[in-house]
Amino acid sequence: MEDINLHYRFLNWRRRIREIREVRAVRYKERLKRMLRDGDILRYHGNSDEVGCYVAARPLSRRNRYFEVTIVDTGVRGTIAVGLVPQLYKLDHQPGWLPHSVAFHADDGKLFNGNTVGQQFGSKCCRGDRIGCGISLESDDGQLSVFFTKNGKEVGSVEIPGSPEALYPAVGMHSLGEEVLLDLNAEWGMEEDDGQMIVDSHEEDWSRLHDVKVTGMLLEYVGKGKSIVDVGLAQARRPLNTRFHYYELEITDAGEKCYIALGLARRDYPKNRHPGWSRGSIAYHADDGKLFQGSGVGDAFGPRCFEGDIMGCGIMFPRDFNPDTGDDVDDWDLDVLPKPCEVQNALYANNEDEDEDEGEDLEGRKVTVFFTRNGKVVGRREVPLPVGGFYPTIGMMSAGEKVKVDLHPLSG
C-alpha cells in the first residue's frame, strides 16, 4: 500500500513539474510579427505597409541590463527601431509609439517615448552601426533611466516610470530588406574596434565591364553613344540573395540622353544589350520611366528619372524560399564566380559578342522584383529567377552619363 502511495506521489510530482515548465514556457516566450528570426539574425518579413516587431522572451534586469543590435541591412528606408516595451506590446506598432515604451529610431535619429511624435536625440544610423539600449543601475524613486548607445558611445538617456522587470528588449522594422544582428547578452562599457565597418564598392565588385569606367563607387560611360549597340554594361560579381537583396544608384550626370537602366540580369547577359531588352533580364529605364522585361518594347511603369534621382532595385524572395537549394550566394561554391582578377572590360579586351542562345538558362521559381525612386517603391513584377540568380546590372548609352552605385545601400 505504501508503495502505491509513493507511486502516486511521484506521478503528481512529475505532473506538477511539467505544469511549472509549461507556465514558464508561456511566460518566457519571445513574440514577433512580420519578422523572421534565424539564430541571432532578425529580418523584416512584411510588405512595407505594416510594422514588424520583435519582443524578447525575458525583460532586462539588474544582472542583464543592456542589449545591442547591429544593422546588417537598412533595406529600402532603414526604419529600424531599438528600445524597450511591455511584455504584451502590440506588435503592429513600432517600439516607442505606444505608452510605457521607449525607442531610438535609426532612420531619423529620434527618440520616441510613448508617442508617435519623436524628439531629436541622436544621429541617423547606417548599415554596420551598432545601436544599444540599457538601464542605469542608479535608478530609484520609481523612475528608470534608459540610455542608448551608438557604436559603443552613449547617445543620451531618458527617465521613464517603471521597473526593469516590466521592460523587454524590442526591435521594430518597417521596410523591405531590413535586417539586424541581435545580441541580448551584450555588455555595456566594453569598447570594441570598429575597424570592420563597411567599405566602399570598387572594381572588384564587378565581374563584367563593357564601355564602363569604374572609379570607386562611380561608374562612367565611355562608349561611342551613337547607336543602340553602343551599350555600356556593368554587371556585379555576385547575384542578389536573401541577405543582400537590394541595391541603388544615384544619377550624378544624366549625360546627353539619360539612357540609364537599372535592373537585374542573368550571368551571361549580352554585353551590347541594355538591361531588360533580352531574356533573363528586367530593368527600369530612367529616360522614359518604362519597365523592360526580356523585350525591346517597354511598359509604362513609373516616372522618368533625372540627375540627382536615386533608383533602386531589389528582390522579395518567397517566404518558403530555401537557400539550401543554392539560391543564396552564401551557400554557393564561390570558386565558380568570377574573381576580382578576372574582371572583363571590353574597352581594353577584344571579346567576342555573346550569342543570345549561348548559356541557356533554365528558369527557376518566381520571385518579386521591385524598383524604387528616391526611397519610394515605384512598382513590382513577378518574374522567374534564372538558375544562378539575378545579378545587379546597369546600362548606359549616351555620352557623359555617370552614376554612383551602392551595392549595399546606406540609409540616411
C-alpha positions as CSV (number, residue, x, y, z in Angstrom):
1,M,0.0,0.0,0.0
2,E,2.8,2.3,0.9
3,D,4.5,1.6,-2.5
4,I,1.3,2.6,-4.3
5,N,1.1,5.9,-2.4
6,L,4.7,6.6,-3.3
7,H,3.9,5.9,-6.9
8,Y,1.0,8.3,-7.0
9,R,3.0,11.0,-5.2
10,F,5.8,10.5,-7.8
11,L,3.3,10.9,-10.6
12,N,1.8,14.0,-9.0
13,W,5.2,15.5,-8.6
14,R,6.1,14.9,-12.2
15,R,2.8,16.4,-13.3
16,R,3.5,19.5,-11.2
17,I,6.9,19.9,-12.6
18,R,5.5,19.7,-16.1
19,E,2.9,22.3,-15.3
20,I,5.5,24.6,-13.9
21,R,7.6,24.2,-17.1
22,E,4.6,24.9,-19.3
23,V,3.9,28.1,-17.4
24,R,7.5,29.2,-17.7
25,A,7.5,28.4,-21.4
26,V,4.5,30.7,-21.9
27,R,5.9,33.4,-19.7
28,Y,9.3,33.3,-21.3
29,K,8.5,33.1,-25.0
30,E,9.6,35.7,-27.5
31,R,7.0,37.4,-29.6
32,L,7.3,38.6,-33.1
33,K,5.1,39.6,-36.1
34,R,6.1,40.3,-39.7
35,M,9.7,39.3,-38.6
36,L,11.8,36.2,-39.1
37,R,14.4,35.1,-36.7
38,D,17.3,32.9,-37.9
39,G,19.7,32.4,-35.0
40,D,20.7,35.9,-34.0
41,I,19.5,37.5,-37.2
42,L,16.2,39.3,-37.4
43,R,14.7,40.1,-40.8
44,Y,11.6,42.1,-41.8
45,H,9.0,39.9,-43.4
46,G,6.2,42.2,-44.4
47,N,5.3,44.4,-47.4
48,S,6.4,47.8,-46.1
49,D,2.8,48.8,-45.4
50,E,2.8,47.4,-41.9
51,V,5.2,47.4,-39.0
52,G,7.0,44.3,-37.9
53,C,8.1,44.0,-34.3
54,Y,10.1,41.6,-32.1
55,V,9.9,41.4,-28.3
56,A,12.4,39.3,-26.4
57,A,11.4,36.4,-24.2
58,R,12.9,37.9,-21.0
59,P,12.9,41.5,-19.6
60,L,16.1,43.4,-18.7
61,S,17.3,43.0,-15.2
62,R,20.0,44.4,-12.9
63,R,22.1,41.4,-13.9
64,N,21.4,41.6,-17.6
65,R,20.7,45.3,-18.2
66,Y,21.8,46.0,-21.8
67,F,21.4,44.7,-25.3
68,E,22.6,45.7,-28.8
69,V,21.6,45.3,-32.5
70,T,24.0,45.7,-35.4
71,I,22.4,46.9,-38.6
72,V,23.2,44.3,-41.3
73,D,20.9,45.8,-44.0
74,T,18.9,49.1,-43.9
75,G,16.6,47.8,-46.6
76,V,14.6,50.4,-48.5
77,R,14.1,53.0,-45.8
78,G,16.1,52.0,-42.8
79,T,13.1,52.3,-40.5
80,I,14.6,50.3,-37.7
81,A,13.7,50.9,-34.0
82,V,15.5,49.7,-30.9
83,G,14.2,50.0,-27.4
84,L,12.1,48.7,-24.5
85,V,8.4,47.7,-24.4
86,P,6.0,45.9,-22.0
87,Q,5.7,42.2,-22.5
88,L,2.3,42.3,-24.2
89,Y,3.2,45.2,-26.5
90,K,1.1,45.4,-29.7
91,L,3.3,44.0,-32.4
92,D,1.9,46.2,-35.2
93,H,3.4,49.3,-33.7
94,Q,7.0,50.5,-33.7
95,P,8.7,50.4,-30.2
96,G,8.3,53.9,-28.7
97,W,4.9,54.7,-30.3
98,L,2.7,53.3,-27.5
99,P,2.6,54.2,-23.8
100,H,5.2,52.6,-21.5
101,S,7.6,52.1,-24.3
102,V,10.7,53.9,-25.4
103,A,12.9,53.5,-28.5
104,F,15.6,55.1,-30.6
105,H,14.8,55.1,-34.4
106,A,17.7,54.6,-36.8
107,D,16.1,56.3,-39.9
108,D,15.9,59.8,-38.3
109,G,17.8,59.6,-35.1
110,K,14.8,60.5,-33.0
111,L,13.7,59.2,-29.6
112,F,10.1,58.0,-29.3
113,N,8.8,57.9,-25.7
114,G,5.3,56.6,-25.7
115,N,4.3,58.8,-28.5
116,T,4.1,58.7,-32.4
117,V,5.9,62.1,-32.4
118,G,9.6,61.7,-31.8
119,Q,12.2,64.2,-30.4
120,Q,15.6,64.7,-32.0
121,F,18.0,62.7,-30.0
122,G,21.0,61.5,-32.0
123,S,22.3,60.9,-35.5
124,K,20.8,58.7,-38.1
125,C,22.2,55.2,-38.4
126,C,23.5,53.2,-41.3
127,R,24.5,49.7,-42.3
128,G,27.2,48.5,-39.9
129,D,26.2,50.7,-37.0
130,R,25.6,49.2,-33.5
131,I,22.7,50.5,-31.5
132,G,22.5,49.7,-27.8
133,C,19.8,50.1,-25.2
134,G,20.2,49.7,-21.4
135,I,19.1,50.7,-18.0
136,S,21.1,52.6,-15.3
137,L,21.8,50.8,-12.0
138,E,21.3,54.1,-10.2
139,S,17.6,54.2,-11.0
140,D,15.3,54.9,-8.0
141,D,12.2,56.7,-6.8
142,G,10.0,54.7,-9.2
143,Q,11.9,56.2,-12.2
144,L,14.1,54.2,-14.5
145,S,16.9,55.8,-16.5
146,V,17.1,54.2,-20.0
147,F,20.2,55.0,-22.1
148,F,21.0,54.4,-25.8
149,T,24.4,54.0,-27.4
150,K,25.7,54.1,-31.0
151,N,28.9,52.2,-31.9
152,G,30.0,52.0,-28.2
153,K,29.4,55.6,-27.3
154,E,26.4,56.9,-25.3
155,V,23.9,59.0,-27.3
156,G,21.8,60.0,-24.3
157,S,19.3,58.9,-21.7
158,V,15.7,59.4,-20.6
159,E,13.8,59.0,-17.4
160,I,10.7,56.8,-17.5
161,P,8.4,55.4,-14.8
162,G,8.6,51.7,-14.2
163,S,10.9,48.8,-13.2
164,P,13.4,46.8,-15.2
165,E,11.3,43.7,-14.9
166,A,8.5,45.3,-16.8
167,L,10.5,46.3,-19.9
168,Y,11.5,43.9,-22.6
169,P,14.1,44.4,-25.4
170,A,12.3,45.2,-28.7
171,V,13.2,45.7,-32.3
172,G,10.9,47.2,-34.9
173,M,11.2,47.3,-38.7
174,H,9.0,48.8,-41.4
175,S,10.5,48.4,-44.9
176,L,11.7,45.7,-47.3
177,G,15.2,44.3,-46.8
178,E,15.8,45.4,-43.2
179,E,17.9,43.1,-41.2
180,V,19.8,43.2,-37.9
181,L,22.1,41.1,-35.8
182,L,20.7,40.8,-32.2
183,D,22.8,40.5,-29.1
184,L,20.7,40.1,-26.0
185,N,23.8,39.4,-23.9
186,A,25.9,42.4,-24.9
187,E,27.9,44.2,-22.1
188,W,27.9,47.9,-21.7
189,G,31.2,49.7,-21.2
190,M,33.4,47.4,-23.3
191,E,34.7,49.3,-26.3
192,E,35.3,47.3,-29.4
193,D,37.3,48.0,-32.5
194,D,35.0,49.3,-35.2
195,G,37.6,48.7,-37.9
196,Q,35.4,46.2,-39.7
197,M,33.0,48.9,-40.9
198,I,31.6,49.0,-44.4
199,V,34.0,49.6,-47.3
200,D,33.0,51.4,-50.5
201,S,32.5,49.4,-53.7
202,H,35.4,49.2,-56.0
203,E,36.3,47.4,-59.3
204,E,36.5,44.0,-57.6
205,D,32.7,44.2,-57.1
206,W,32.1,44.0,-60.8
207,S,32.6,40.8,-62.9
208,R,31.8,42.4,-66.3
209,L,32.5,45.9,-67.5
210,H,31.9,46.9,-71.1
211,D,32.5,50.5,-72.1
212,V,32.2,51.5,-68.5
213,K,35.0,53.0,-66.3
214,V,35.0,52.4,-62.6
215,T,36.3,55.0,-60.1
216,G,35.4,53.9,-56.6
217,M,31.6,53.8,-56.5
218,L,31.3,55.9,-59.6
219,L,30.5,54.3,-63.0
220,E,31.2,56.4,-66.1
221,Y,30.0,55.6,-69.6
222,V,33.0,55.7,-72.1
223,G,31.4,54.2,-75.2
224,K,30.6,55.9,-78.5
225,G,26.9,56.5,-77.8
226,K,26.0,56.6,-81.5
227,S,23.6,53.7,-81.8
228,I,21.6,51.1,-79.8
229,V,24.5,48.7,-79.9
230,D,26.8,51.1,-78.2
231,V,25.6,50.0,-74.8
232,G,27.9,50.3,-71.8
233,L,27.2,47.5,-69.3
234,A,28.3,46.8,-65.7
235,Q,27.3,43.6,-64.0
236,A,28.0,42.8,-60.4
237,R,30.3,39.9,-59.4
238,R,27.6,38.4,-57.1
239,P,23.9,38.0,-57.5
240,L,21.3,39.3,-55.1
241,N,20.4,36.9,-52.4
242,T,18.2,36.6,-49.3
243,R,20.8,38.6,-47.2
244,F,21.8,41.3,-49.7
245,H,18.8,41.7,-52.0
246,Y,18.7,45.4,-52.9
247,Y,21.0,47.9,-54.5
248,E,20.8,51.6,-55.6
249,L,22.3,54.1,-58.0
250,E,22.4,57.8,-58.0
251,I,22.4,59.7,-61.3
252,T,25.3,62.1,-60.9
253,D,25.3,63.1,-64.5
254,A,22.4,62.4,-66.9
255,G,24.7,62.9,-70.0
256,E,23.2,63.7,-73.3
257,K,20.1,61.5,-73.2
258,C,20.0,59.9,-69.7
259,Y,19.8,56.4,-71.3
260,I,20.4,54.8,-68.0
261,A,18.9,51.5,-67.0
262,L,18.9,49.8,-63.6
263,G,17.9,46.2,-63.2
264,L,18.8,42.5,-62.9
265,A,20.1,40.1,-65.4
266,R,21.3,36.5,-65.8
267,R,25.0,36.0,-65.5
268,D,25.7,35.5,-69.3
269,Y,23.7,38.5,-70.4
270,P,24.9,40.0,-73.7
271,K,27.2,43.0,-73.2
272,N,25.8,45.1,-76.0
273,R,22.2,44.9,-74.9
274,H,20.5,47.3,-72.5
275,P,19.3,45.5,-69.3
276,G,15.7,44.5,-69.9
277,W,16.0,44.1,-73.6
278,S,17.0,40.4,-73.7
279,R,15.7,37.3,-72.0
280,G,16.7,36.7,-68.4
281,S,16.6,40.4,-67.5
282,I,14.3,43.1,-66.1
283,A,15.1,46.8,-65.8
284,Y,13.7,50.2,-65.1
285,H,14.8,52.8,-67.7
286,A,15.4,56.4,-66.5
287,D,14.9,58.2,-69.8
288,D,11.2,57.2,-70.2
289,G,10.2,55.5,-66.9
290,K,9.4,52.3,-68.7
291,L,9.9,48.7,-67.5
292,F,11.6,46.3,-69.9
293,Q,11.4,42.6,-69.2
294,G,13.1,40.4,-71.8
295,S,11.9,42.6,-74.7
296,G,12.9,45.7,-76.6
297,V,9.4,47.1,-76.0
298,G,8.8,48.6,-72.6
299,D,5.7,49.1,-70.5
300,A,4.7,52.3,-68.8
301,F,5.8,51.8,-65.2
302,G,7.0,54.9,-63.3
303,P,8.2,58.4,-63.5
304,R,11.2,59.4,-65.5
305,C,14.4,59.9,-63.6
306,F,16.9,62.8,-63.8
307,E,20.2,64.0,-62.4
308,G,20.2,63.6,-58.6
309,D,17.5,60.9,-58.5
310,I,18.2,57.7,-56.7
311,M,17.0,54.5,-58.4
312,G,16.8,51.2,-56.5
313,C,16.2,47.6,-57.4
314,G,15.6,44.5,-55.2
315,I,14.1,41.1,-54.8
316,M,11.3,39.9,-52.5
317,F,12.1,36.2,-52.1
318,P,9.1,33.8,-51.3
319,R,8.6,33.1,-47.7
320,D,9.4,29.4,-48.2
321,F,12.5,30.3,-50.2
322,N,15.1,27.7,-49.3
323,P,18.7,29.0,-49.5
324,D,19.9,25.4,-49.1
325,T,18.9,24.7,-52.7
326,G,21.7,27.0,-53.8
327,D,19.7,30.2,-54.2
328,D,21.6,32.0,-51.6
329,V,25.1,33.1,-52.6
330,D,26.4,32.4,-49.1
331,D,25.9,28.7,-49.7
332,W,27.2,28.6,-53.3
333,D,30.7,27.5,-54.3
334,L,32.2,30.9,-54.9
335,D,35.0,29.3,-56.9
336,V,32.7,29.3,-59.9
337,L,32.1,33.0,-59.6
338,P,34.5,35.4,-61.4
339,K,37.3,36.6,-59.1
340,P,38.4,40.2,-58.9
341,C,41.4,39.5,-61.2
342,E,39.1,38.2,-63.8
343,V,37.2,41.4,-64.3
344,Q,36.5,41.8,-68.0
345,N,36.4,45.3,-69.6
346,A,35.7,45.3,-73.3
347,L,37.2,48.8,-73.5
348,Y,40.6,47.1,-73.3
349,A,39.9,43.5,-74.4
350,N,38.7,42.3,-77.7
351,N,36.0,40.0,-76.6
352,E,33.5,38.4,-79.0
353,D,29.9,39.3,-78.6
354,E,27.9,36.9,-76.6
355,D,25.5,34.8,-78.6
356,E,21.8,35.1,-77.4
357,D,21.5,31.3,-77.4
358,E,24.7,30.5,-75.5
359,G,24.5,29.5,-71.9
360,E,20.8,28.6,-72.0
361,D,19.4,29.4,-68.6
362,L,16.7,27.2,-67.2
363,E,14.2,29.4,-65.3
364,G,13.6,28.5,-61.7
365,R,10.8,29.6,-59.3
366,K,9.3,33.0,-59.4
367,V,10.4,36.0,-57.2
368,T,9.1,39.5,-56.9
369,V,11.4,42.2,-58.3
370,F,10.7,45.7,-57.1
371,F,12.0,49.1,-58.1
372,T,12.3,52.4,-56.1
373,R,12.8,56.0,-56.9
374,N,14.1,58.3,-54.2
375,G,13.2,55.8,-51.4
376,K,9.7,55.1,-52.6
377,V,8.6,51.9,-54.2
378,V,7.6,52.5,-57.9
379,G,6.2,49.1,-58.6
380,R,7.0,45.4,-58.6
381,R,6.8,42.5,-61.1
382,E,6.8,38.7,-60.5
383,V,9.4,37.1,-62.7
384,P,11.2,33.7,-63.0
385,L,14.5,33.5,-61.2
386,P,17.3,32.3,-63.6
387,V,19.4,29.4,-62.5
388,G,22.4,31.0,-60.9
389,G,20.4,34.0,-59.8
390,F,19.8,37.6,-60.8
391,Y,22.9,39.9,-60.9
392,P,22.7,43.7,-60.4
393,T,23.2,45.1,-63.9
394,I,23.4,48.7,-65.1
395,G,23.3,50.0,-68.6
396,M,24.3,53.4,-70.1
397,M,24.2,54.6,-73.7
398,S,24.8,58.3,-74.2
399,A,27.9,60.4,-73.7
400,G,28.6,61.9,-70.3
401,E,26.5,59.5,-68.2
402,K,27.7,58.9,-64.7
403,V,26.1,57.0,-61.8
404,K,27.2,56.4,-58.2
405,V,26.4,52.8,-57.3
406,D,25.9,51.3,-53.8
407,L,25.5,47.5,-53.9
408,H,24.8,47.5,-50.2
409,P,23.0,50.8,-49.7
410,L,23.4,53.0,-46.6
411,S,20.4,54.9,-45.3
412,G,20.3,58.4,-44.1
